[in-house]
Amino acid sequence: MPLALDRVIHERVRLAIVSALAVHPSLSFNELKALLETSDGNVSVHARKLEDAGYITCTKGYEGRVPRTEYRLAPAGRLALEQYLAHMEALIRRVGGN
């Protein structure tokens, strides 16, 4: 197995975003920020990288007069997460001798 990990989701905040969206149909910007206990800038920058990679989708709209940004996990993001988890499990088995 090659040792190269998916660098897009290997970063802590990006992995947390993809993981959160894997178990929620969608999350707003503020919901993600609260869930991850991070700053506006962190959510914004890392979500943009995931969006650019095609791993998540972003929809902007309004809830009343308040802007609302909503994120969803794209099929490519779900596949990337599954591959990442399989890679980590294989790595753990390998170093654990099982």
C-alpha positions, 0 to 999 in steps of 0.5 A, a space after each residue: 500500500 502506498 504511504 501517500 495520504 489524501 493531503 486534501 482531507 489529511 489536515 485536521 480541520 478539513 478531516 473534521 469537516 468531511 467527517 461531520 458532513 458524513 453523518 449530517 445531511 447538511 450543516 450551515 457555516 455556523 453549525 460547522 463552526 460551533 461543532 468544530 469549535 474553530 474560527 470563521 476564518 478556519 471554516 471558510 479557508 478549509 471549506 473552500 479547499 474542500 469545495 475546490 477539490 469537489 469534496 463538498 458543495 456549498 449553497 448560499 442563500 438567505 434565511 429570512 434576511 440573514 445570509 446562510 451558507 450550507 455545506 453538503 458532502 459530495 460523492 467524491 468527498 464520501 469516497 475520499 473519506 472512505 479511502 482515507 479511513 481504509 488507508 489509516 486502518 491498513 496502516 494501523 494493522 501494518 504497524 501493529 503486526 496484525 
